[in-house]
Amino acid sequence: MYPRIQRPARFSTSQPVHQTQNDPSRPDLFYHLVAEPRPVWAVSFLESYDNKEEVIGWLPAEGEPVLEDFMENAAFLPLLHYALKTGLADGVDDVQRNGAIQLQNGWMHVHDERNIPPLGRIGDPEDIIATVLVQDGEINADTYQPMPAYRVCTSYGVTKLTDGLAGRLKQVLLDRREKR
């Protein structure tokens, strides 16, 4: 569910408007009202807005936005893949580690949690974030291959990660913010 909003009276095109709303159905998502030259909601995994690189995408701030209005941020996807690749290399996620142990050998998809495929099935291409090679029950993160068909927003919603990978992504975004 997206926040119901009314267009504020005044905007500055050079400064963000400091208004943030949390998504009641997804506590990990935040909507930051910014002026870009038109007012938009910046959708983010971070509780505060700093720059557009850390934004998943935007929704119009006028009317009642729906998923079809979502505009993906092209700068976000490389950060997502970097966070996931390093998270897999460091073994931060129990779900992926256990999947590798179960598979033992072969290629394993890293699925978006917003639309988990039934057991033993392959998910929709737009919900497969990447693929990695598993050898002897261990993920070889050097083989991480982003899926070109992956979409950060589908009819099932915005990107949803397992806890370990979500934590790594948030840390990568915060570390990047500190270095700016």
Secondary structure, 3 states (H helix, E strand, C coil): CCCCCCCCCCCCCCCCCCEEEEECCEEEEEEEEEECCCEEEEEECCCCCCCHHHEEEEEECCCCCCHHHCEECCCHHHHHHHHHHHHHHHCCCHHHHHHHHHHCCEEEEEECHHHCCCCCCCCCHHHEEEEEEEECCEEEEEEEEECCCCCCEECCEECCCCHHHHHHHHHHHHHHHHHC
